[in-house]
Amino acid sequence: KLSKDGFVKYLMSDENAPVFLDKLEEWMDMDQPLSHYYINSSHNTYLSGRQIGGKSTVEMYRQVLLAGC
């Protein structure tokens, strides 16, 4: 059985870190304009309306790409 203290220790431990601790020291050149970097994120980009019940369309991707995002 896991105690409350044991659970809290696990939550705060390196084993439960939200990032890979061995990657924290990686250095990257981040001096370029944002549009020079590949960003893998498209959350709801395809929606032309509300998140729930909104219409999805590829036109939204076209608009975002033309805007340089």
Secondary structure as the mmCIF struct_conf table of DSSP 4:
data_model
#
loop_
_struct_conf.conf_type_id
_struct_conf.id
_struct_conf.beg_label_comp_id
_struct_conf.beg_label_asym_id
_struct_conf.beg_label_seq_id
_struct_conf.end_label_comp_id
_struct_conf.end_label_asym_id
_struct_conf.end_label_seq_id
HELX_RH_AL_P HELX_RH_AL_P1 LYS A 4 MET A 12
BEND BEND1 SER A 13 SER A 13
HELX_RH_3T_P HELX_RH_3T_P1 ASP A 14 ASN A 16
BEND BEND2 PRO A 18 VAL A 19
HELX_RH_3T_P HELX_RH_3T_P2 LEU A 21 LYS A 23
TURN_TY1_P TURN_TY1_P1 LEU A 24 GLU A 25
BEND BEND3 GLN A 32 GLN A 32
HELX_RH_3T_P HELX_RH_3T_P3 LEU A 34 HIS A 36
BEND BEND4 TYR A 37 TYR A 37
TURN_TY1_P TURN_TY1_P2 HIS A 43 TYR A 46
STRN STRN1 LEU A 47 LEU A 47
BEND BEND5 SER A 48 GLY A 49
TURN_TY1_P TURN_TY1_P3 GLN A 51 GLY A 53
HELX_LH_PP_P HELX_LH_PP_P1 GLY A 54 LYS A 55
STRN STRN2 SER A 56 SER A 56
TURN_TY1_P TURN_TY1_P4 VAL A 58 VAL A 58
HELX_RH_AL_P HELX_RH_AL_P2 GLU A 59 LEU A 66
TURN_TY1_P TURN_TY1_P5 ALA A 67 GLY A 68
#
